[in-house]
Amino acid sequence: MTADQSDRTADVETAVDDELLPEIDEGRYLYCIVRANEGDSLETTGVDGEPVSVVTEDGIGAVVHACDGIYDSADLTQVRRWLVRHQTVVDEAGEAFGTPIPFQFDTILRGDDDGVREWLREEAATLEQALSALAGHWEYRVEVVETDPISDDALCDHDARLRELASKIDDAEEGTAYLLEKQFDQRLTELRAARRESVTTDLKRRLDEHAREVHTLERSPTASLADDVSKSAGGDGSDGETCCRLTLLAHEDDEGAIGSILDDVAANDGLEVRFTGPWPPYTFAPELGDNDEPTETHTHA
């Protein structure tokens, strides 16, 4: 990596901090890395309708398009269109070449195709290892939703402490009853949390037998491209209460076994399972380079 590349990265970090866009005379917008050979192509259009190409070096290809600036807009609808198009190109690259190593939206390498080839040579060892490790593996998202939550009465029937508190509340004076009701509500909260934890732990244990990695996600996610795509494919998540959200990295040959496990969970009354994928392994892709990495990313809030 050249000193000039390090300086360019620092310049971009400053520009983003100052809410200014860096000037790029010539650059390559990076979608993903794939296994590819000279002459391979991807017949699709990218962000803003730009023609996409595959720049290769020694069996490794970068899916790119030529650009002269960062993609930035105050129009959230426009940004969403860019994001979805970025995802579509990565998906199409995965279909054409196998599991890709995806980049974040708006990752740009300064320079022309020769600059891309130089970067591919510099990162060859890391890219080769990552492509080999991820070959045939995809990311899957799982959400378990309690569409018919267990009632307070049902929880009370199965918990001696709740029954005890309910009995005391009936016989207590107003002030004491208020404190006991707070304890009753706290116990309900604890039991519901324990139930969610039990569902999550059991599901992770079973999925671990067929997935290479399984990670728990926040039950109430912030908006993101991955969530937008998942919603369009597997429901909007608006009905019921989420018990757990998981993301897993699994080989495509294990998708059927994973689906069977999720069918078993969905067979439980009051539970619904939302399963989406396969997606490119965004969560599991390695970070390329180091602090001097010659790529520039502008993130939209």
TAMOGI-V23668 format. One line per field, one symbol per residue. ss: DSSP state (A for helix, B for strand, O for the rest). phi: phi as a letter, one per 30 degrees, with the letter a starting at -180 (. if undefined). psi: psi as a letter, one per 20 degrees, with the letter a starting at -180 (. if undefined). A space follows every 50 residues. Layout:
ss = ???
phi = ???
psi = ???
This chain:
ss = OOAAAAAAAAAAAAAAAOOOOOBBBBBBBBBBBBBOOOOOOOOOBOAAAO BOBBBBBOOBBBBBBBBBBOOOOOOAAAAAAAAAAAAAAAAAAAAAAOOO BBOOOOBBBBOOAAAAAAAAAAOAAAAAAAAAAAOOBBBBBBBBBBOOOO OAAAAAAAOAAAAAAAAAAAAOOAAAAAAAAAAAAAAAAAAAAAAAAAAA AAAAAAAAOOOOBBBBBOOOOOOOAAAAAAAAAAOOOOOOBBBBBBBBBB BAAAAAAAAAAAAAAAOOOOBBBBBBBBBOOOOOOOOOOOOOOOBBBOOO O
phi = .dddddddddddedddedhccddbdbabdccacbdabejdbbdacceiid dcbcccahicbcdbbdbbaddbaddddddddddddeddddddddddbjec cdcdeicbcdjcddddddddddcedddddddddceicbcbcbbccddbed dedddddcbdddddddddddcddedddddddddddddedddddddddddd dddddddedbcdbbbdcddcdddaeeddddddcbjcidcicddabbbbcb dedcddddddddddddddeicbccbbkdcededcddddibdcedcbbccc d
psi = pqhhgghgghgggggghjkqpqpogproppgrprpqrpiqronrqbpkjq pqropqoljpqporqprkrqopqiohggggggghhghgggghhhhhiapr oqqqpkpppqaahhhggghhghjggggggghghipjqrpqpppppnhmqp rggghhhjohgghgghghghiqrgghhghhhghghghggghgghgghggg ggggghhhhiqhqpqprqhnqrprgghgggghhkrijipappgqpqpqpq qhijhghghgghhggiippipppopqrqqqmghiqqpqbbijpkqppopp .
